[in-house]
Amino acid sequence: VGRSFPPDRVTSITRGSTTKSELLGHFGMPYRRGIDDGDSTWTWVHYKFRLFGEHMQTRDLIVTFDDTGRVKSYTYNSSF
């Protein structure tokens, strides 16, 4: 589910500085777009499911933007 994205680029995200266009360049189009408490949010996901062995691996990047389109906050989680 979703699409692989480069986890090593997550460290390049800077609150108050990184823009939407920079994130598009690093990660491509988000899997989901939405609103959280009035702020625009973009979500990238990469989920792998298997029948045998380790059943599920997940990677999520959730970014919230301020009114200027710059990163307000972000969360990255992975079980890869």
C-alpha positions in Angstrom: 0.0 0.0 0.0 1.3 3.5 -0.8 4.7 3.9 -2.4 8.3 3.6 -1.1 9.9 6.9 -0.2 13.4 7.7 0.9 13.6 7.6 4.8 17.0 9.2 4.8 15.5 12.5 3.5 13.3 12.8 6.5 16.2 14.4 8.4 16.3 17.2 5.9 12.8 18.5 7.0 13.1 21.7 9.0 10.2 23.2 10.8 9.4 26.7 9.6 11.6 26.4 6.6 10.9 23.4 4.4 8.1 24.0 1.8 5.5 21.9 0.1 7.4 22.0 -3.2 10.6 20.8 -1.5 8.7 17.9 0.0 7.3 17.0 -3.4 10.8 17.0 -4.8 12.1 14.7 -2.0 9.1 12.3 -1.6 6.8 12.7 -4.6 3.1 13.1 -4.3 1.6 12.3 -0.9 -0.6 9.3 -0.5 -3.2 11.4 1.4 -3.9 15.1 1.9 -6.2 16.4 4.6 -6.8 18.9 7.4 -5.8 18.5 11.1 -7.1 21.0 13.5 -7.4 23.6 10.7 -3.9 22.9 9.3 -3.2 21.3 5.9 -1.6 17.8 6.3 0.1 15.5 3.8 0.8 11.8 4.5 3.2 9.4 2.8 2.8 5.7 3.5 4.6 2.5 2.5 3.1 -0.7 3.9 4.2 -4.2 3.0 2.1 -7.3 3.8 3.3 -10.9 3.5 1.7 -14.3 4.0 4.8 -15.9 5.6 7.5 -14.6 7.9 7.2 -11.0 9.2 3.6 -10.2 8.3 3.6 -6.4 8.1 6.2 -3.6 7.7 5.1 0.0 7.8 6.6 3.4 7.1 4.6 6.7 7.7 5.5 10.4 7.3 2.9 12.9 8.3 3.6 16.6 7.8 1.5 19.5 9.0 1.9 22.9 7.3 1.4 26.5 8.5 -0.5 29.2 6.6 2.6 30.0 4.5 2.9 26.4 3.2 6.0 25.7 5.3 6.4 22.7 7.7 4.8 23.3 11.1 5.4 19.8 12.4 6.0 16.3 11.2 6.0 12.7 12.5 7.9 9.8 11.0 7.4 6.1 12.1 8.8 2.9 10.7 8.9 -0.8 11.4 11.2 -1.6 8.4 
